[in-house]
Amino acid sequence: MDYLSIIKQPINSDLDDFVELFNKSLSHTDGLLGHALEHIRQRAGKRMRPMLILLMAKIFGEVSAATLHGAVGLELLHTASLVHDDVVDESSERRGQTSVNAEYNNKVAVLVGDYILSTALLHVSYTHSEDIVRHLAELGRTLSNGEILQLSNIQNEEISEQVYYQVIKQKTAALFEACAGVGALSAGAEECDIQAAKKFGQNIGIIFQIRDDIFDYYDKSDIGKPTGNDMVEGKLTLPVIYALNHTGDEEMKQLALKVKRRTVTNDEIARLVQFTKANGGIEYADKCMWDFHADSINFIETKVKDEAVQRSLRAYLDYVIERKL
């Protein structure tokens, strides 16, 4: 099924307006900065977050200039955070393309990230909404805090599902939550509807991250990502956390602690991956995704009146769960 076409159907022209405004925001006449921004602009993704903002505005009113500038601001903040993350993580690639720090150097990457962040602030100022500006500022703080929490969790020997959710709620889920909230805000929604929209966005972000985490337990040929890559980076995700806590296997726990200390070998990662699969980790994570999906369907059924937007949001949820990349 072509989920993306169904998702875009109620917002096609609005999405075109967003893309034009976003691309313009990442353009500059200066040589080095212009080339770096063009390099970033070429790796455009599927626009899942901007589409969520536009759809939320459709639910509670109409897509306005404030909606578009809010969407550009949030996507620019996300883009800046990725540029900076690649420096912190010493990553050489992003979405199959050379990262900015690898293409140029760390100094250029940090400064380009700062430029993009400032441009994000400029666009949210164009919304003339103090609430939208506050949402972006709070999101920036939350994303940074989530990164620091993840780093500190690597040093923590506790293997906790609660901490796992704390981290993803302040990283992936926070971004989707802010998008849903800003979309509703830009359309003049009431406070109770804004909170419901934010909860819907948070659920989508959690589903999105769990799906990404499940990908890590399968071969690259299946899903386009190296098996065990999260563990190489010192991360323990929901499937292995469940398997460890459900079985109480002390030998596997010691391997998991080696993951956190980043002293684990590739063979030991392979053992942990097989252990996770054999002890219900994938099935448990899959069930968790569908629990969040059910909660999200309740929002669609109670808050969304337009049938085209209903279909779009159902396709959005299904795509996040069933995507292969």
SULDA-V961890 format. One record per residue. N is the residue number from 1. SS is DSSP state (2 for helix, 1 for strand, 0 for the rest). Layout:
[[N & SS] [N & SS]]
This chain:
[[1 & 0] [2 & 0] [3 & 2] [4 & 2] [5 & 2] [6 & 2] [7 & 2] [8 & 2] [9 & 2] [10 & 2] [11 & 2] [12 & 2] [13 & 2] [14 & 2] [15 & 2] [16 & 2] [17 & 2] [18 & 2] [19 & 2] [20 & 2] [21 & 2] [22 & 2] [23 & 2] [24 & 2] [25 & 2] [26 & 0] [27 & 0] [28 & 0] [29 & 0] [30 & 0] [31 & 2] [32 & 2] [33 & 2] [34 & 2] [35 & 2] [36 & 2] [37 & 2] [38 & 2] [39 & 2] [40 & 2] [41 & 2] [42 & 0] [43 & 0] [44 & 0] [45 & 0] [46 & 0] [47 & 0] [48 & 2] [49 & 2] [50 & 2] [51 & 2] [52 & 2] [53 & 2] [54 & 2] [55 & 2] [56 & 2] [57 & 2] [58 & 2] [59 & 2] [60 & 2] [61 & 0] [62 & 0] [63 & 0] [64 & 0] [65 & 2] [66 & 2] [67 & 2] [68 & 2] [69 & 2] [70 & 2] [71 & 2] [72 & 2] [73 & 2] [74 & 2] [75 & 2] [76 & 2] [77 & 2] [78 & 2] [79 & 2] [80 & 2] [81 & 2] [82 & 2] [83 & 2] [84 & 2] [85 & 2] [86 & 2] [87 & 2] [88 & 2] [89 & 2] [90 & 0] [91 & 0] [92 & 0] [93 & 1] [94 & 1] [95 & 0] [96 & 0] [97 & 1] [98 & 1] [99 & 0] [100 & 2] [101 & 2] [102 & 2] [103 & 2] [104 & 0] [105 & 0] [106 & 2] [107 & 2] [108 & 2] [109 & 2] [110 & 2] [111 & 2] [112 & 2] [113 & 2] [114 & 2] [115 & 2] [116 & 2] [117 & 2] [118 & 2] [119 & 2] [120 & 2] [121 & 2] [122 & 2] [123 & 2] [124 & 2] [125 & 2] [126 & 0] [127 & 0] [128 & 0] [129 & 0] [130 & 2] [131 & 2] [132 & 2] [133 & 2] [134 & 2] [135 & 2] [136 & 2] [137 & 2] [138 & 2] [139 & 2] [140 & 2] [141 & 2] [142 & 2] [143 & 2] [144 & 2] [145 & 2] [146 & 2] [147 & 2] [148 & 2] [149 & 2] [150 & 2] [151 & 2] [152 & 2] [153 & 2] [154 & 2] [155 & 2] [156 & 0] [157 & 0] [158 & 0] [159 & 0] [160 & 0] [161 & 2] [162 & 2] [163 & 2] [164 & 2] [165 & 2] [166 & 2] [167 & 2] [168 & 2] [169 & 2] [170 & 0] [171 & 0] [172 & 2] [173 & 2] [174 & 2] [175 & 2] [176 & 2] [177 & 2] [178 & 2] [179 & 2] [180 & 2] [181 & 2] [182 & 2] [183 & 2] [184 & 2] [185 & 2] [186 & 2] [187 & 0] [188 & 0] [189 & 0] [190 & 0] [191 & 2] [192 & 2] [193 & 2] [194 & 2] [195 & 2] [196 & 2] [197 & 2] [198 & 2] [199 & 2] [200 & 2] [201 & 2] [202 & 2] [203 & 2] [204 & 2] [205 & 2] [206 & 2] [207 & 2] [208 & 2] [209 & 2] [210 & 2] [211 & 2] [212 & 2] [213 & 2] [214 & 2] [215 & 2] [216 & 0] [217 & 0] [218 & 0] [219 & 0] [220 & 2] [221 & 2] [222 & 2] [223 & 2] [224 & 0] [225 & 0] [226 & 0] [227 & 0] [228 & 0] [229 & 2] [230 & 2] [231 & 2] [232 & 2] [233 & 0] [234 & 0] [235 & 0] [236 & 0] [237 & 0] [238 & 2] [239 & 2] [240 & 2] [241 & 2] [242 & 2] [243 & 2] [244 & 2] [245 & 2] [246 & 2] [247 & 2] [248 & 0] [249 & 0] [250 & 2] [251 & 2] [252 & 2] [253 & 2] [254 & 2] [255 & 2] [256 & 2] [257 & 2] [258 & 2] [259 & 2] [260 & 2] [261 & 2] [262 & 0] [263 & 0] [264 & 0] [265 & 0] [266 & 2] [267 & 2] [268 & 2] [269 & 2] [270 & 2] [271 & 2] [272 & 2] [273 & 2] [274 & 2] [275 & 2] [276 & 2] [277 & 2] [278 & 2] [279 & 0] [280 & 0] [281 & 2] [282 & 2] [283 & 2] [284 & 2] [285 & 2] [286 & 2] [287 & 2] [288 & 2] [289 & 2] [290 & 2] [291 & 2] [292 & 2] [293 & 2] [294 & 2] [295 & 2] [296 & 2] [297 & 2] [298 & 2] [299 & 2] [300 & 2] [301 & 2] [302 & 2] [303 & 2] [304 & 0] [305 & 0] [306 & 0] [307 & 2] [308 & 2] [309 & 2] [310 & 2] [311 & 2] [312 & 2] [313 & 2] [314 & 2] [315 & 2] [316 & 2] [317 & 2] [318 & 2] [319 & 2] [320 & 2] [321 & 2] [322 & 2] [323 & 0] [324 & 0] [325 & 0]]
